[in-house]
Amino acid sequence: MTPLLDMDLGRACKLFDLNVFAPISVAKAFIPLLIANKGTIINIGSYVDALPVPWQGVYNASKAALRSLTDNLRLELRPFNVDVVYVCPFPFLFRCFFLFIITRM
């Protein structure tokens, strides 16, 4: 956990490689099989793509980028009958805490 302006750019690039470009690379590698079998691509996201958490700016941005690319990939692969899903786990306790804070504001 690092403040956004203190993040080492090399580490930020590695995080984007892992969270954004790796899932796209895997999809590219398997697209012939996915099209032939009308398969499904499942990308694992995070609630931080829409709800920023302090000191995790690069991670938040990488998950937001993955969501955006997943949405585009869904549109592009629809004609080939390949489903593309973005799974966004949202911890129940965090959600309850967040809703509690919001209702107190």
Biopython code that builds the backbone (N, CA, C, O; Angstrom):
import numpy as np
from Bio.PDB.StructureBuilder import StructureBuilder

atoms = [
    (1, "MET", "N", (0.851, -1.170, 0.000)),
    (1, "MET", "CA", (0.000, 0.000, 0.000)),
    (1, "MET", "C", (0.897, 1.232, 0.000)),
    (1, "MET", "O", (1.658, 1.481, 0.935)),
    (2, "THR", "N", (0.779, 1.978, -1.063)),
    (2, "THR", "CA", (1.615, 3.156, -1.251)),
    (2, "THR", "C", (0.768, 4.306, -1.764)),
    (2, "THR", "O", (-0.096, 4.108, -2.618)),
    (3, "PRO", "N", (1.004, 5.505, -1.252)),
    (3, "PRO", "CA", (0.299, 6.655, -1.835)),
    (3, "PRO", "C", (0.599, 6.745, -3.332)),
    (3, "PRO", "O", (1.703, 6.432, -3.778)),
    (4, "LEU", "N", (-0.377, 7.166, -4.076)),
    (4, "LEU", "CA", (-0.273, 7.191, -5.537)),
    (4, "LEU", "C", (0.963, 7.943, -6.029)),
    (4, "LEU", "O", (1.660, 7.465, -6.923)),
    (5, "LEU", "N", (1.237, 9.101, -5.461)),
    (5, "LEU", "CA", (2.360, 9.897, -5.937)),
    (5, "LEU", "C", (3.713, 9.367, -5.480)),
    (5, "LEU", "O", (4.749, 9.814, -5.974)),
    (6, "ASP", "N", (3.719, 8.429, -4.551)),
    (6, "ASP", "CA", (4.974, 7.820, -4.106)),
    (6, "ASP", "C", (5.249, 6.479, -4.789)),
    (6, "ASP", "O", (6.297, 5.876, -4.558)),
    (7, "MET", "N", (4.333, 6.011, -5.614)),
    (7, "MET", "CA", (4.463, 4.704, -6.259)),
    (7, "MET", "C", (5.620, 4.714, -7.251)),
    (7, "MET", "O", (5.754, 5.628, -8.064)),
    (8, "ASP", "N", (6.443, 3.690, -7.169)),
    (8, "ASP", "CA", (7.501, 3.477, -8.143)),
    (8, "ASP", "C", (6.850, 3.080, -9.475)),
    (8, "ASP", "O", (6.050, 2.145, -9.513)),
    (9, "LEU", "N", (7.181, 3.772, -10.552)),
    (9, "LEU", "CA", (6.534, 3.515, -11.842)),
    (9, "LEU", "C", (6.811, 2.105, -12.368)),
    (9, "LEU", "O", (5.972, 1.526, -13.058)),
    (10, "GLY", "N", (7.964, 1.562, -12.051)),
    (10, "GLY", "CA", (8.262, 0.185, -12.463)),
    (10, "GLY", "C", (7.311, -0.804, -11.802)),
    (10, "GLY", "O", (6.825, -1.735, -12.447)),
    (11, "ARG", "N", (7.047, -0.599, -10.513)),
    (11, "ARG", "CA", (6.089, -1.466, -9.804)),
    (11, "ARG", "C", (4.677, -1.272, -10.345)),
    (11, "ARG", "O", (3.905, -2.225, -10.450)),
    (12, "ALA", "N", (4.348, -0.024, -10.688)),
    (12, "ALA", "CA", (3.012, 0.251, -11.247)),
    (12, "ALA", "C", (2.841, -0.487, -12.574)),
    (12, "ALA", "O", (1.784, -1.061, -12.833)),
    (13, "CYS", "N", (3.870, -0.473, -13.410)),
    (13, "CYS", "CA", (3.797, -1.182, -14.695)),
    (13, "CYS", "C", (3.642, -2.685, -14.486)),
    (13, "CYS", "O", (2.891, -3.339, -15.208)),
    (14, "LYS", "N", (4.350, -3.234, -13.501)),
    (14, "LYS", "CA", (4.231, -4.671, -13.211)),
    (14, "LYS", "C", (2.820, -5.018, -12.743)),
    (14, "LYS", "O", (2.280, -6.068, -13.091)),
    (15, "LEU", "N", (2.231, -4.126, -11.953)),
    (15, "LEU", "CA", (0.871, -4.371, -11.482)),
    (15, "LEU", "C", (-0.122, -4.345, -12.643)),
    (15, "LEU", "O", (-1.035, -5.170, -12.698)),
    (16, "PHE", "N", (0.055, -3.393, -13.578)),
    (16, "PHE", "CA", (-0.810, -3.355, -14.760)),
    (16, "PHE", "C", (-0.572, -4.572, -15.641)),
    (16, "PHE", "O", (-1.518, -5.111, -16.217)),
    (17, "ASP", "N", (0.678, -5.014, -15.755)),
    (17, "ASP", "CA", (0.953, -6.234, -16.518)),
    (17, "ASP", "C", (0.185, -7.414, -15.941)),
    (17, "ASP", "O", (-0.396, -8.209, -16.680)),
    (18, "LEU", "N", (0.184, -7.523, -14.623)),
    (18, "LEU", "CA", (-0.481, -8.641, -13.954)),
    (18, "LEU", "C", (-2.000, -8.539, -14.031)),
    (18, "LEU", "O", (-2.665, -9.514, -14.381)),
    (19, "ASN", "N", (-2.555, -7.382, -13.710)),
    (19, "ASN", "CA", (-4.009, -7.249, -13.578)),
    (19, "ASN", "C", (-4.740, -6.888, -14.866)),
    (19, "ASN", "O", (-5.952, -7.084, -14.959)),
    (20, "VAL", "N", (-4.029, -6.366, -15.859)),
    (20, "VAL", "CA", (-4.698, -5.926, -17.093)),
    (20, "VAL", "C", (-4.229, -6.733, -18.302)),
    (20, "VAL", "O", (-5.037, -7.341, -19.003)),
    (21, "PHE", "N", (-2.935, -6.733, -18.535)),
    (21, "PHE", "CA", (-2.430, -7.333, -19.775)),
    (21, "PHE", "C", (-2.347, -8.855, -19.711)),
    (21, "PHE", "O", (-2.497, -9.513, -20.741)),
    (22, "ALA", "N", (-2.114, -9.428, -18.545)),
    (22, "ALA", "CA", (-2.066, -10.895, -18.444)),
    (22, "ALA", "C", (-3.409, -11.532, -18.792)),
    (22, "ALA", "O", (-3.432, -12.489, -19.566)),
    (23, "PRO", "N", (-4.546, -11.039, -18.246)),
    (23, "PRO", "CA", (-5.827, -11.651, -18.640)),
    (23, "PRO", "C", (-6.115, -11.516, -20.142)),
    (23, "PRO", "O", (-6.690, -12.420, -20.748)),
    (24, "ILE", "N", (-5.723, -10.408, -20.727)),
    (24, "ILE", "CA", (-5.937, -10.229, -22.168)),
    (24, "ILE", "C", (-5.031, -11.187, -22.953)),
    (24, "ILE", "O", (-5.447, -11.749, -23.966)),
    (25, "SER", "N", (-3.806, -11.368, -22.485)),
    (25, "SER", "CA", (-2.891, -12.303, -23.153)),
    (25, "SER", "C", (-3.415, -13.737, -23.104)),
    (25, "SER", "O", (-3.315, -14.473, -24.086)),
    (26, "VAL", "N", (-3.967, -14.123, -21.976)),
    (26, "VAL", "CA", (-4.538, -15.471, -21.852)),
    (26, "VAL", "C", (-5.730, -15.618, -22.803)),
    (26, "VAL", "O", (-5.870, -16.641, -23.475)),
    (27, "ALA", "N", (-6.579, -14.601, -22.856)),
    (27, "ALA", "CA", (-7.724, -14.657, -23.776)),
    (27, "ALA", "C", (-7.251, -14.786, -25.225)),
    (27, "ALA", "O", (-7.813, -15.562, -25.997)),
    (28, "LYS", "N", (-6.221, -14.025, -25.589)),
    (28, "LYS", "CA", (-5.689, -14.114, -26.958)),
    (28, "LYS", "C", (-5.162, -15.521, -27.258)),
    (28, "LYS", "O", (-5.345, -16.038, -28.360)),
    (29, "ALA", "N", (-4.514, -16.124, -26.278)),
    (29, "ALA", "CA", (-3.933, -17.450, -26.492)),
    (29, "ALA", "C", (-5.003, -18.516, -26.711)),
    (29, "ALA", "O", (-4.794, -19.464, -27.467)),
    (30, "PHE", "N", (-6.148, -18.361, -26.049)),
    (30, "PHE", "CA", (-7.184, -19.391, -26.100)),
    (30, "PHE", "C", (-8.370, -19.040, -26.994)),
    (30, "PHE", "O", (-9.336, -19.801, -27.051)),
    (31, "ILE", "N", (-8.320, -17.910, -27.690)),
    (31, "ILE", "CA", (-9.498, -17.475, -28.446)),
    (31, "ILE", "C", (-9.933, -18.481, -29.518)),
    (31, "ILE", "O", (-11.138, -18.639, -29.715)),
    (32, "PRO", "N", (-9.035, -19.165, -30.216)),
    (32, "PRO", "CA", (-9.531, -20.160, -31.185)),
    (32, "PRO", "C", (-10.377, -21.259, -30.524)),
    (32, "PRO", "O", (-11.413, -21.653, -31.060)),
    (33, "LEU", "N", (-9.937, -21.745, -29.371)),
    (33, "LEU", "CA", (-10.705, -22.773, -28.662)),
    (33, "LEU", "C", (-12.008, -22.213, -28.108)),
    (33, "LEU", "O", (-13.040, -22.883, -28.140)),
    (34, "LEU", "N", (-11.960, -20.986, -27.600)),
    (34, "LEU", "CA", (-13.164, -20.363, -27.048)),
    (34, "LEU", "C", (-14.229, -20.177, -28.124)),
    (34, "LEU", "O", (-15.410, -20.427, -27.881)),
    (35, "ILE", "N", (-13.820, -19.740, -29.306)),
    (35, "ILE", "CA", (-14.772, -19.543, -30.402)),
    (35, "ILE", "C", (-15.327, -20.892, -30.864)),
    (35, "ILE", "O", (-16.530, -21.035, -31.078)),
    (36, "ALA", "N", (-14.445, -21.871, -31.014)),
    (36, "ALA", "CA", (-14.884, -23.188, -31.492)),
    (36, "ALA", "C", (-15.870, -23.847, -30.532)),
    (36, "ALA", "O", (-16.765, -24.573, -30.964)),
    (37, "ASN", "N", (-15.712, -23.599, -29.237)),
    (37, "ASN", "CA", (-16.552, -24.257, -28.240)),
    (37, "ASN", "C", (-17.569, -23.335, -27.583)),
    (37, "ASN", "O", (-18.226, -23.709, -26.612)),
    (38, "LYS", "N", (-17.692, -22.121, -28.126)),
    (38, "LYS", "CA", (-18.607, -21.126, -27.542)),
    (38, "LYS", "C", (-18.379, -21.011, -26.034)),
    (38, "LYS", "O", (-19.303, -21.129, -25.229)),
    (39, "GLY", "N", (-17.118, -20.778, -25.687)),
    (39, "GLY", "CA", (-16.703, -20.750, -24.295)),
    (39, "GLY", "C", (-16.982, -19.436, -23.591)),
    (39, "GLY", "O", (-17.664, -18.555, -24.114)),
    (40, "THR", "N", (-16.437, -19.334, -22.397)),
    (40, "THR", "CA", (-16.629, -18.158, -21.551)),
    (40, "THR", "C", (-15.288, -17.709, -20.989)),
    (40, "THR", "O", (-14.491, -18.522, -20.520)),
    (41, "ILE", "N", (-15.054, -16.414, -21.042)),
    (41, "ILE", "CA", (-13.887, -15.801, -20.412)),
    (41, "ILE", "C", (-14.375, -15.184, -19.109)),
    (41, "ILE", "O", (-15.356, -14.440, -19.097)),
    (42, "ILE", "N", (-13.693, -15.492, -18.018)),
    (42, "ILE", "CA", (-14.061, -14.936, -16.716)),
    (42, "ILE", "C", (-12.865, -14.156, -16.179)),
    (42, "ILE", "O", (-11.800, -14.723, -15.939)),
    (43, "ASN", "N", (-13.052, -12.855, -15.994)),
    (43, "ASN", "CA", (-12.016, -12.012, -15.402)),
    (43, "ASN", "C", (-12.419, -11.674, -13.974)),
    (43, "ASN", "O", (-13.570, -11.331, -13.705)),
    (44, "ILE", "N", (-11.466, -11.775, -13.072)),
    (44, "ILE", "CA", (-11.724, -11.501, -11.657)),
    (44, "ILE", "C", (-11.351, -10.054, -11.362)),
    (44, "ILE", "O", (-10.206, -9.636, -11.535)),
    (45, "GLY", "N", (-12.347, -9.308, -10.913)),
    (45, "GLY", "CA", (-12.133, -7.906, -10.610)),
    (45, "GLY", "C", (-12.117, -7.643, -9.126)),
    (45, "GLY", "O", (-11.769, -8.512, -8.326)),
    (46, "SER", "N", (-12.494, -6.446, -8.771)),
    (46, "SER", "CA", (-12.528, -6.039, -7.376)),
    (46, "SER", "C", (-13.490, -4.877, -7.233)),
    (46, "SER", "O", (-13.738, -4.137, -8.185)),
    (47, "TYR", "N", (-14.027, -4.727, -6.034)),
    (47, "TYR", "CA", (-14.929, -3.611, -5.789)),
    (47, "TYR", "C", (-14.220, -2.268, -5.882)),
    (47, "TYR", "O", (-14.877, -1.237, -6.026)),
    (48, "VAL", "N", (-12.885, -2.259, -5.803)),
    (48, "VAL", "CA", (-12.155, -0.991, -5.839)),
    (48, "VAL", "C", (-12.136, -0.369, -7.231)),
    (48, "VAL", "O", (-11.648, 0.749, -7.392)),
    (49, "ASP", "N", (-12.658, -1.068, -8.242)),
    (49, "ASP", "CA", (-12.701, -0.452, -9.569)),
    (49, "ASP", "C", (-13.685, 0.718, -9.603)),
    (49, "ASP", "O", (-13.566, 1.604, -10.449)),
    (50, "ALA", "N", (-14.647, 0.724, -8.695)),
    (50, "ALA", "CA", (-15.630, 1.806, -8.637)),
    (50, "ALA", "C", (-15.639, 2.517, -7.288)),
    (50, "ALA", "O", (-16.252, 3.576, -7.149)),
    (51, "LEU", "N", (-14.970, 1.948, -6.304)),
    (51, "LEU", "CA", (-14.945, 2.511, -4.957)),
    (51, "LEU", "C", (-13.481, 2.627, -4.534)),
    (51, "LEU", "O", (-12.940, 1.707, -3.921)),
    (52, "PRO", "N", (-12.840, 3.746, -4.855)),
    (52, "PRO", "CA", (-11.404, 3.887, -4.581)),
    (52, "PRO", "C", (-11.066, 3.737, -3.099)),
    (52, "PRO", "O", (-11.805, 4.178, -2.219)),
    (53, "VAL", "N", (-9.941, 3.111, -2.862)),
    (53, "VAL", "CA", (-9.419, 2.935, -1.513)),
    (53, "VAL", "C", (-8.102, 3.708, -1.440)),
    (53, "VAL", "O", (-7.238, 3.525, -2.297)),
    (54, "PRO", "N", (-7.935, 4.561, -0.437)),
    (54, "PRO", "CA", (-6.694, 5.341, -0.344)),
    (54, "PRO", "C", (-5.451, 4.456, -0.299)),
    (54, "PRO", "O", (-5.485, 3.342, 0.224)),
    (55, "TRP", "N", (-4.380, 4.957, -0.842)),
    (55, "TRP", "CA", (-3.073, 4.308, -0.893)),
    (55, "TRP", "C", (-3.061, 3.056, -1.760)),
    (55, "TRP", "O", (-2.140, 2.245, -1.659)),
    (56, "GLN", "N", (-4.056, 2.888, -2.600)),
    (56, "GLN", "CA", (-4.086, 1.769, -3.542)),
    (56, "GLN", "C", (-4.449, 2.258, -4.941)),
    (56, "GLN", "O", (-5.075, 1.531, -5.712)),
    (57, "GLY", "N", (-4.062, 3.476, -5.264)),
    (57, "GLY", "CA", (-4.477, 4.099, -6.521)),
    (57, "GLY", "C", (-4.137, 3.302, -7.765)),
    (57, "GLY", "O", (-4.967, 3.181, -8.666)),
    (58, "VAL", "N", (-2.936, 2.758, -7.831)),
    (58, "VAL", "CA", (-2.538, 2.003, -9.030)),
    (58, "VAL", "C", (-3.322, 0.700, -9.115)),
    (58, "VAL", "O", (-3.764, 0.312, -10.197)),
    (59, "TYR", "N", (-3.497, 0.024, -7.988)),
    (59, "TYR", "CA", (-4.298, -1.199, -7.973)),
    (59, "TYR", "C", (-5.736, -0.890, -8.390)),
    (59, "TYR", "O", (-6.312, -1.600, -9.215)),
    (60, "ASN", "N", (-6.316, 0.172, -7.818)),
    (60, "ASN", "CA", (-7.679, 0.576, -8.175)),
    (60, "ASN", "C", (-7.779, 0.835, -9.677)),
    (60, "ASN", "O", (-8.717, 0.382, -10.334)),
    (61, "ALA", "N", (-6.811, 1.561, -10.208)),
    (61, "ALA", "CA", (-6.819, 1.889, -11.639)),
    (61, "ALA", "C", (-6.679, 0.636, -12.498)),
    (61, "ALA", "O", (-7.303, 0.528, -13.554)),
    (62, "SER", "N", (-5.855, -0.315, -12.039)),
    (62, "SER", "CA", (-5.675, -1.534, -12.839)),
    (62, "SER", "C", (-6.968, -2.347, -12.893)),
    (62, "SER", "O", (-7.288, -2.931, -13.929)),
    (63, "LYS", "N", (-7.710, -2.389, -11.791)),
    (63, "LYS", "CA", (-8.970, -3.129, -11.788)),
    (63, "LYS", "C", (-10.036, -2.392, -12.608)),
    (63, "LYS", "O", (-10.866, -3.029, -13.257)),
    (64, "ALA", "N", (-10.016, -1.063, -12.580)),
    (64, "ALA", "CA", (-10.939, -0.301, -13.422)),
    (64, "ALA", "C", (-10.621, -0.527, -14.900)),
    (64, "ALA", "O", (-11.524, -0.640, -15.729)),
    (65, "ALA", "N", (-9.333, -0.592, -15.217)),
    (65, "ALA", "CA", (-8.940, -0.860, -16.606)),
    (65, "ALA", "C", (-9.381, -2.252, -17.037)),
    (65, "ALA", "O", (-9.848, -2.440, -18.160)),
    (66, "LEU", "N", (-9.231, -3.231, -16.141)),
    (66, "LEU", "CA", (-9.661, -4.592, -16.473)),
    (66, "LEU", "C", (-11.165, -4.633, -16.716)),
    (66, "LEU", "O", (-11.626, -5.309, -17.636)),
    (67, "ARG", "N", (-11.930, -3.918, -15.900)),
    (67, "ARG", "CA", (-13.383, -3.887, -16.115)),
    (67, "ARG", "C", (-13.712, -3.288, -17.485)),
    (67, "ARG", "O", (-14.553, -3.818, -18.211)),
    (68, "SER", "N", (-13.059, -2.204, -17.830)),
    (68, "SER", "CA", (-13.314, -1.551, -19.113)),
    (68, "SER", "C", (-12.941, -2.463, -20.285)),
    (68, "SER", "O", (-13.699, -2.585, -21.247)),
    (69, "LEU", "N", (-11.783, -3.095, -20.198)),
    (69, "LEU", "CA", (-11.372, -4.012, -21.266)),
    (69, "LEU", "C", (-12.299, -5.223, -21.346)),
    (69, "LEU", "O", (-12.580, -5.718, -22.438)),
    (70, "THR", "N", (-12.768, -5.696, -20.209)),
    (70, "THR", "CA", (-13.706, -6.824, -20.202)),
    (70, "THR", "C", (-15.005, -6.439, -20.899)),
    (70, "THR", "O", (-15.553, -7.219, -21.677)),
    (71, "ASP", "N", (-15.495, -5.232, -20.617)),
    (71, "ASP", "CA", (-16.719, -4.755, -21.278)),
    (71, "ASP", "C", (-16.531, -4.675, -22.785)),
    (71, "ASP", "O", (-17.419, -5.067, -23.543)),
    (72, "ASN", "N", (-15.381, -4.170, -23.226)),
    (72, "ASN", "CA", (-15.109, -4.088, -24.667)),
    (72, "ASN", "C", (-14.975, -5.470, -25.289)),
    (72, "ASN", "O", (-15.495, -5.724, -26.376)),
    (73, "LEU", "N", (-14.280, -6.353, -24.601)),
    (73, "LEU", "CA", (-14.106, -7.709, -25.108)),
    (73, "LEU", "C", (-15.451, -8.419, -25.234)),
    (73, "LEU", "O", (-15.668, -9.178, -26.178)),
    (74, "ARG", "N", (-16.354, -8.175, -24.283)),
    (74, "ARG", "CA", (-17.698, -8.762, -24.341)),
    (74, "ARG", "C", (-18.398, -8.345, -25.629)),
    (74, "ARG", "O", (-19.012, -9.173, -26.302)),
    (75, "LEU", "N", (-18.308, -7.073, -25.971)),
    (75, "LEU", "CA", (-18.952, -6.581, -27.196)),
    (75, "LEU", "C", (-18.296, -7.164, -28.446)),
    (75, "LEU", "O", (-18.981, -7.531, -29.401)),
    (76, "GLU", "N", (-16.980, -7.245, -28.434)),
    (76, "GLU", "CA", (-16.254, -7.728, -29.610)),
    (76, "GLU", "C", (-16.437, -9.229, -29.850)),
    (76, "GLU", "O", (-16.404, -9.685, -30.993)),
    (77, "LEU", "N", (-16.629, -9.997, -28.773)),
    (77, "LEU", "CA", (-16.756, -11.447, -28.932)),
    (77, "LEU", "C", (-18.190, -11.935, -28.996)),
    (77, "LEU", "O", (-18.431, -13.118, -29.236)),
    (78, "ARG", "N", (-19.141, -11.044, -28.785)),
    (78, "ARG", "CA", (-20.559, -11.431, -28.854)),
    (78, "ARG", "C", (-20.913, -12.076, -30.203)),
    (78, "ARG", "O", (-21.624, -13.081, -30.216)),
    (79, "PRO", "N", (-20.445, -11.536, -31.335)),
    (79, "PRO", "CA", (-20.792, -12.175, -32.620)),
    (79, "PRO", "C", (-20.258, -13.612, -32.763)),
    (79, "PRO", "O", (-20.737, -14.381, -33.597)),
    (80, "PHE", "N", (-19.267, -13.956, -31.944)),
    (80, "PHE", "CA", (-18.690, -15.300, -32.001)),
    (80, "PHE", "C", (-19.265, -16.226, -30.927)),
    (80, "PHE", "O", (-18.774, -17.338, -30.736)),
    (81, "ASN", "N", (-20.307, -15.764, -30.228)),
    (81, "ASN", "CA", (-20.963, -16.545, -29.169)),
    (81, "ASN", "C", (-20.020, -16.921, -28.028)),
    (81, "ASN", "O", (-20.148, -17.988, -27.429)),
    (82, "VAL", "N", (-19.072, -16.032, -27.737)),
    (82, "VAL", "CA", (-18.188, -16.209, -26.593)),
    (82, "VAL", "C", (-18.644, -15.220, -25.522)),
    (82, "VAL", "O", (-18.711, -14.015, -25.765)),
    (83, "ASP", "N", (-18.954, -15.738, -24.341)),
    (83, "ASP", "CA", (-19.356, -14.880, -23.236)),
    (83, "ASP", "C", (-18.114, -14.350, -22.519)),
    (83, "ASP", "O", (-17.096, -15.035, -22.416)),
    (84, "VAL", "N", (-18.221, -13.132, -22.033)),
    (84, "VAL", "CA", (-17.138, -12.530, -21.259)),
    (84, "VAL", "C", (-17.761, -11.964, -19.985)),
    (84, "VAL", "O", (-18.674, -11.140, -20.034)),
    (85, "VAL", "N", (-17.244, -12.426, -18.842)),
    (85, "VAL", "CA", (-17.838, -12.099, -17.549)),
    (85, "VAL", "C", (-16.795, -11.430, -16.664)),
    (85, "VAL", "O", (-15.628, -11.821, -16.647)),
    (86, "TYR", "N", (-17.235, -10.423, -15.937)),
    (86, "TYR", "CA", (-16.392, -9.749, -14.944)),
    (86, "TYR", "C", (-16.969, -10.068, -13.571)),
    (86, "TYR", "O", (-18.067, -9.625, -13.236)),
    (87, "VAL", "N", (-16.228, -10.836, -12.779)),
    (87, "VAL", "CA", (-16.675, -11.205, -11.443)),
    (87, "VAL", "C", (-16.062, -10.221, -10.458)),
    (87, "VAL", "O", (-14.845, -10.046, -10.399)),
    (88, "CYS", "N", (-16.934, -9.587, -9.689)),
    (88, "CYS", "CA", (-16.482, -8.568, -8.765)),
    (88, "CYS", "C", (-16.889, -8.927, -7.347)),
    (88, "CYS", "O", (-17.979, -8.567, -6.905)),
    (89, "PRO", "N", (-16.017, -9.638, -6.625)),
    (89, "PRO", "CA", (-16.355, -9.963, -5.246)),
    (89, "PRO", "C", (-16.406, -8.696, -4.398)),
    (89, "PRO", "O", (-15.578, -7.798, -4.551)),
    (90, "PHE", "N", (-17.363, -8.638, -3.527)),
    (90, "PHE", "CA", (-17.520, -7.482, -2.651)),
    (90, "PHE", "C", (-17.694, -8.001, -1.239)),
    (90, "PHE", "O", (-18.750, -8.537, -0.902)),
    (91, "PRO", "N", (-16.677, -7.851, -0.409)),
    (91, "PRO", "CA", (-16.766, -8.406, 0.945)),
    (91, "PRO", "C", (-17.994, -7.902, 1.693)),
    (91, "PRO", "O", (-18.241, -6.699, 1.769)),
    (92, "PHE", "N", (-18.747, -8.827, 2.236)),
    (92, "PHE", "CA", (-19.992, -8.484, 2.910)),
    (92, "PHE", "C", (-19.755, -7.534, 4.078)),
    (92, "PHE", "O", (-20.473, -6.547, 4.234)),
    (93, "LEU", "N", (-18.757, -7.827, 4.890)),
    (93, "LEU", "CA", (-18.522, -6.982, 6.061)),
    (93, "LEU", "C", (-18.100, -5.574, 5.660)),
    (93, "LEU", "O", (-18.529, -4.597, 6.272)),
    (94, "PHE", "N", (-17.267, -5.470, 4.643)),
    (94, "PHE", "CA", (-16.865, -4.145, 4.176)),
    (94, "PHE", "C", (-18.082, -3.384, 3.667)),
    (94, "PHE", "O", (-18.236, -2.192, 3.932)),
    (95, "ARG", "N", (-18.938, -4.080, 2.939)),
    (95, "ARG", "CA", (-20.145, -3.445, 2.407)),
    (95, "ARG", "C", (-21.015, -2.922, 3.554)),
    (95, "ARG", "O", (-21.513, -1.798, 3.493)),
    (96, "CYS", "N", (-21.195, -3.724, 4.584)),
    (96, "CYS", "CA", (-22.004, -3.293, 5.723)),
    (96, "CYS", "C", (-21.389, -2.080, 6.397)),
    (96, "CYS", "O", (-22.091, -1.130, 6.746)),
    (97, "PHE", "N", (-20.069, -2.114, 6.579)),
    (97, "PHE", "CA", (-19.384, -0.993, 7.199)),
    (97, "PHE", "C", (-19.529, 0.260, 6.341)),
    (97, "PHE", "O", (-19.810, 1.342, 6.855)),
    (98, "PHE", "N", (-19.335, 0.109, 5.029)),
    (98, "PHE", "CA", (-19.441, 1.242, 4.118)),
    (98, "PHE", "C", (-20.851, 1.836, 4.157)),
    (98, "PHE", "O", (-21.010, 3.054, 4.228)),
    (99, "LEU", "N", (-21.860, 0.985, 4.111)),
    (99, "LEU", "CA", (-23.237, 1.487, 4.163)),
    (99, "LEU", "C", (-23.528, 2.151, 5.492)),
    (99, "LEU", "O", (-24.268, 3.134, 5.536)),
    (100, "PHE", "N", (-22.970, 1.644, 6.568)),
    (100, "PHE", "CA", (-23.143, 2.252, 7.882)),
    (100, "PHE", "C", (-22.547, 3.671, 7.898)),
    (100, "PHE", "O", (-23.168, 4.610, 8.397)),
    (101, "ILE", "N", (-21.347, 3.805, 7.349)),
    (101, "ILE", "CA", (-20.681, 5.125, 7.301)),
    (101, "ILE", "C", (-21.481, 6.089, 6.439)),
    (101, "ILE", "O", (-21.694, 7.238, 6.827)),
    (102, "ILE", "N", (-21.924, 5.635, 5.282)),
    (102, "ILE", "CA", (-22.676, 6.504, 4.362)),
    (102, "ILE", "C", (-23.970, 6.985, 5.010)),
    (102, "ILE", "O", (-24.331, 8.154, 4.868)),
    (103, "THR", "N", (-24.664, 6.118, 5.709)),
    (103, "THR", "CA", (-25.928, 6.513, 6.319)),
    (103, "THR", "C", (-25.724, 7.482, 7.472)),
    (103, "THR", "O", (-26.660, 8.180, 7.862)),
    (104, "ARG", "N", (-24.520, 7.538, 8.021)),
    (104, "ARG", "CA", (-24.233, 8.453, 9.129)),
    (104, "ARG", "C", (-23.802, 9.829, 8.643)),
    (104, "ARG", "O", (-23.730, 10.764, 9.441)),
    (105, "MET", "N", (-23.518, 9.972, 7.378)),
    (105, "MET", "CA", (-23.061, 11.259, 6.838)),
    (105, "MET", "C", (-24.198, 12.233, 6.651)),
    (105, "MET", "O", (-23.979, 13.360, 6.205)),
]
sb = StructureBuilder()
sb.init_structure("model")
sb.init_model(0)
sb.init_chain("A")
sb.init_seg("    ")
for serial, (resi, resn, name, xyz) in enumerate(atoms, 1):
    if name == "N":
        sb.init_residue(resn, " ", resi, " ")
    sb.init_atom(name, np.array(xyz, "f"), 0.0, 1.0, " ", f" {name:<3s}", serial, name[0])
structure = sb.get_structure()
